[in-house]
């Protein structure tokens, strides 16, 4: 079975500081990994995904994520946080072997403090 | 704007009633997914359809059912509603059915259901 964990319910960061939102996963094969963002009263928006290749993936709005196979992690990062980045962030995973549905984490609320 | 549309935006109904939520996928997308988001359960996958056929089932109650029509729009039917069914219901669409190289899902704005 596949699973994904987001160990922090909330992350607070000052505007202009770097931010990290953590995600770890478990799959039996190779993972496909995703980050989505949800702004208040909106649907989820795709940020970035890792399929294969370079471990550092760049996505929308200046976000990037680093795939670390040995630590089974896919942390989301941004060098300089904006107040407008405040939202709920979801990590998701699916096993590349055969067909598997995507499993979403419970979400991490990011609060950027002015 | 993701290109996925959902109607209605809000729905208020009473316990025991039945409602239908509608979703139109992005142009060209063949897969439709339904999710339930509540404060205590997070984002729960309910069911997926691909080109009219059920592809995967998640934590969907027997009181709930869905279908995808020939024009690819989908409907989620919720019956014998209970207070605990109050939640945000999202539809998402993607191009393929899940065997590809990691399909991206595009989410609609959601339907907020309140059961009184």
HADDOCK unambig.tbl for C-alpha pairs under 7 A between the chains (distance, minus, plus):
assign (segid A and resid 32 and name CA) (segid B and resid 102 and name CA) 5.85 0.50 0.50
assign (segid A and resid 42 and name CA) (segid B and resid 109 and name CA) 5.25 0.50 0.50
assign (segid A and resid 43 and name CA) (segid B and resid 107 and name CA) 5.60 0.50 0.50
assign (segid A and resid 43 and name CA) (segid B and resid 108 and name CA) 5.57 0.50 0.50
assign (segid A and resid 43 and name CA) (segid B and resid 109 and name CA) 4.39 0.50 0.50
assign (segid A and resid 43 and name CA) (segid B and resid 110 and name CA) 6.08 0.50 0.50
assign (segid A and resid 44 and name CA) (segid B and resid 107 and name CA) 5.59 0.50 0.50
assign (segid A and resid 45 and name CA) (segid B and resid 106 and name CA) 6.84 0.50 0.50
assign (segid A and resid 45 and name CA) (segid B and resid 107 and name CA) 6.66 0.50 0.50
assign (segid A and resid 46 and name CA) (segid B and resid 106 and name CA) 6.97 0.50 0.50
assign (segid A and resid 51 and name CA) (segid B and resid 101 and name CA) 6.65 0.50 0.50
assign (segid A and resid 51 and name CA) (segid B and resid 102 and name CA) 6.43 0.50 0.50
assign (segid A and resid 98 and name CA) (segid B and resid 99 and name CA) 6.08 0.50 0.50
assign (segid A and resid 99 and name CA) (segid B and resid 98 and name CA) 5.67 0.50 0.50
assign (segid A and resid 99 and name CA) (segid B and resid 99 and name CA) 5.14 0.50 0.50
assign (segid A and resid 100 and name CA) (segid B and resid 98 and name CA) 6.70 0.50 0.50
assign (segid A and resid 101 and name CA) (segid B and resid 98 and name CA) 6.95 0.50 0.50
assign (segid A and resid 104 and name CA) (segid B and resid 43 and name CA) 6.81 0.50 0.50
assign (segid A and resid 106 and name CA) (segid B and resid 42 and name CA) 5.22 0.50 0.50
assign (segid A and resid 106 and name CA) (segid B and resid 43 and name CA) 6.59 0.50 0.50
